[in-house]
Amino acid sequence: FGISIIIIYLNMSKSFLLSKNFVSIIKIIGIISGLGMIGVALTPDDILSDEHMLAVWIWILSLTTVLILLIVSKVIHQIYDSILYVSAILLFAVLIHIGQGLLDMWSPTVATTQKVVVYLNVLWYLLISNNIINQNKQLKKI
């Protein structure tokens, strides 16, 4: 999943957000997020708990930054699409999960929040991938 995330960010183009600066920053931070996800996968929590949590924080903080930048860019350019709405919902869920982590909470609610964040994240990447595919199809027509 982490390698797929990196590939998605590498394929984002300027037309995705209409701002080269936003895309460049999002690409860099997004790649860091993908590396964090790879770290999560390579460090099982029951064996390498500290390393796992470091990778989780790298992933989640990078993802949060990407979500904020993407939302700001879309609102500035008045692009109100499904990616914007899913980004806002995902950001809300991520912020709840970060709060749970900062408060050192652990309960079935935290595990449920974790699953919601992951599934929303997968949906979000699918929407972004679909957007990239559609842009590439339009470029091929030209």
Sequence and secondary structure as in RCSB ss.txt:
>XXXX:A:sequence
FGISIIIIYLNMSKSFLLSKNFVSIIKIIGIISGLGMIGVALTPDDILSDEHMLAVWIWILSLTTVLILLIVSKV
IHQIYDSILYVSAILLFAVLIHIGQGLLDMWSPTVATTQKVVVYLNVLWYLLISNNIINQNKQLKKI
>XXXX:A:secstr
 HHHHHHHHHT  HHHHT HHHHHHHHHHHHHHHHHHHHHHHS TTTSHHHHHHHHHHHHHHHHHHHHHHHHHHH
HTT  SHHHHHHHHHHHHHHHHHHHHHTT  SHHHHHHHHHHHHHHHHHHHHHHHHHHHHHHHHHH 
